[in-house]
Each structure stands twice: as structure tokens, then as C-alpha cells.
């Protein structure tokens, strides 16, 4: 069986009786087994996925199936699915069974997607390489010695290695886009508030956003249409109507595109990525798009502001994991204080502890004004600068990551190197804009390269239509 890269292709084969959904699921189970060395899945939902596949196949035959019938999808291991384990790839939640489903899972199931399993990720989504997972690192299918990116590394690898058609990740500062880039897939971070966060284990609540990783723009558009929209359980979700994203895909309009000059001229940018992006810029011009270089002089403030704000929110969000309410509990403690200390020390990994400490520090009485409040002011400046750019331009072009996928173990010991790898992805996260990572061929070592486009708030329809034309 060949690799399927779009739901439309699968649905066509099923309608022609050339394929059944249970057969397709069995194929993906075999792919998972054949690629288990990549460590993409924390758990495969053999039983529930088979039950779903048979039920949806029956619906297809009856003509009552939903929009996602035929889609086999994996979910990142920080997205709750009722009666299934969810751990955020942490010892703290090892074995925890979710008592309810997230809104995104409910919407997948309502439209008859089949959820095949939970995917490996950095612990509590904190990391850019999938090396902080309690279950060990996921590995890049292009070269198993390399990282797949993070934090949604398992999600990207599962799609890359044909272990499911698509996957959901979460993007706080690039955690959908960067792994999609490292694995040669399409990764979409929607506008903050476009998709409900209810039932998604929180890292930084004012940044976190669920997004799809797919092999086709059509599937990204369809998933966004299904997942987006109001939710009574999440007050941060926008009440704006959800466009028919797939319907807008063929609107091939000429766009005015701003290239962030400092990102292309950055010393950190790999020469092969720079060459590929410059070639893309010339191709865009030849197709009639207007492409202009603009200056964005706040680039040096992006990573510091991002890490101050997200670690502050993490220290608050993760305070609930204390060995009393739920999660890992030390059994030897002699007092309540000792119980808290030992449970958290044993349950959390090094990177999570580091970020909790950083966040607690920047929120502390003597440093709140100097760090947290200042970072909020910088975030406001960044948002205003982006808004002013979108008064003159339709899209913003930049790299996704400074390098292609790097070796497992290379950067994990140097927090500064790892954090600075987020320099190009945190901008849309700080401003709340939608952004997409698109494949840009391979480098001389055969590793995937990528390019990022950012759009105005809630203009995913324009972003997706442009992406469709860009990849043709």
C-alpha cells in the first residue's frame, strides 16, 4: 500500500470499494510496528480505534458519515480523551486516565475521525527537540540519529513516517511548526482563540494553541474547519464565525508579502535554508506577488519576552501537580511539606523544573516589575508592530528554524542554544497571529527544509489558500 497524503484520496478509494477503513487502520498499525524504533507513539489505541473504524465504515456504507470519515489521526499526549491515559509525556501523570474528552477530541469524533493513539512530546510541551519526554526521545524518520523537533515531535514523525494520515499538536512557541519543518510536513498554528483549549493540558495559557500537522494543505484546512469555533468551556475562544476553509483554498490571489530582513540576515540562519528561502522569494515575485523587505527591530527581545511570560504561566499552571490532588505521589514523606517537595522533585523532569523555577523567580515580589511586567509591555509592542505591518501587507515571510534537524543530544545540555532555536517561531506566538510551516525541499544531506508564513488575526483562509498555491 502506498503512502496516502490526503483524506480525499482515501475517501475516493473507500467509495470505490478498493479500501475499507478497518483495512486502512490495520495498515497503519503495521506501519507503527515497523517504525517503533522512532518512538513516535506513547500508546496505540488498538481496541478503541478498531471499534471506531468499524462503526465509521458502517456509516460510510449507510451514507451518514461525517466530514472526517476515513481520516486516521494521532493526538499529542497532552490532549485529553475520555477513558484513555494522558500523561503529557511526564512521570508526574504516568498512568493517569482522563475522565473527560477535550473539545478538539469531541469534534474529531463527531465528524468520524478515527483516533489511533497518543503521540510522544516534550514533557508538558516544554522543549524544542522531543528529548525531555519521560518516554525517551522521538526520532526523525529522515535520520533516526536526529531529533524530530518539539514539542510535538511524535506528531510530526507519525505523519512523516506514514503511521497515521494526520496528527494534532499544540503550539506554544513553535511546537507545531518547528517539528513539521524538521520532518518535512505542513504545520499550522491558528490564531490564538480560534480553537478551544478545553481539555488540553496547559503549559502557558495565553500562548497554547492546538494545530494540525498534515501532508496536504486540504487536510489542514478541513481539520481547522472542524476544530475551530466557539466553546462554552473555554472563554478565550473567539465568537467569530468559522469560514469554510476548504472552500477558499483555490482562491489564488496575488499577495503583498513582507520579508523580515533581520531573520534572513541573521548569523544563526543556516546557509542552505537561506538559499532555499531566497529562491522562493524570486519564485513568488515571478508569479506576480509583491515581495518587499521590511525591518523588524524587536527581534532581540522575542526570545527573552517569550521565556519570561511562558515560564511564569507554567509555574502557575503546574502548581496543581503536588502529589495531593492527583499525579505522582511520594509514599515515604513524613510531612505535608515533604510530600509536596518529594512528589514534585520525582514527578517532574529537569527541563520542567528549570522552567517552573524561572517562572517563580520572575513572578516573585522583588522581580515582578523588572521581568514579568516588562515582558508584558514588550509583548504589547510586538503585537502593535505586527498589526502595523499587516496594515500594508497580506503575509509575512520568515524562516521556521535557524537550522535543519540536529543530532539527538547535541543541544540538550545548553539551554541558551536550545531556547534561541525558537527565535523565528515565537513572533506569531507572542502576537497571537496564525502561522504555517511549509516544506521547502531538502538540503544537501537529504534533510527537510521549511519556510514560514504569518497572516493577520483570523485570516487563516487567506494563509491556507496562499499555501495551497505555494506548494503547487
Secondary structure, 3 states (H helix, E strand, C coil): CCCCCCHHHHHHHHHCCCCCHHHHHHHHHHHHHHCHHHCCEEEECHHHHHHHHHHHHHHHHHCCCCCCCCCEEEEECCECCCCCECCCCCHHHCCCECCCCCHHHHHHHHCCCEEEEEECCCHHHCCCCCCCCCCCCCCECCECCECCCCCCHHHHHHHHCCCCCEEEEEECCCCCHHHHHHCCCEEEECCCCCECCCCECCCCCCCCEEEEEECCHHHHHHHHHHHECCCCCCCCCCCCCCCCHHHHCCCCCCCEEEEEHHHHCCCCCCHHHHHHHHHHHHHHHHCCCEEEEECCCCHHHHHHHHHHHHHHHHHHHHHHCCCCCCCCCCCCCCCHHHHHHHHHHHHCCHHHHHHHHHHHHHHCCCCHHHHHHHHHHHHHHHHHHHHHHHHHCCEEEECCCCCCCCECCCCCCCHHHHHHCCCCCHHHHHHCCCEEEEEEEECCCCCEEEEEEEECCCCHHHHHHHHHHHHC
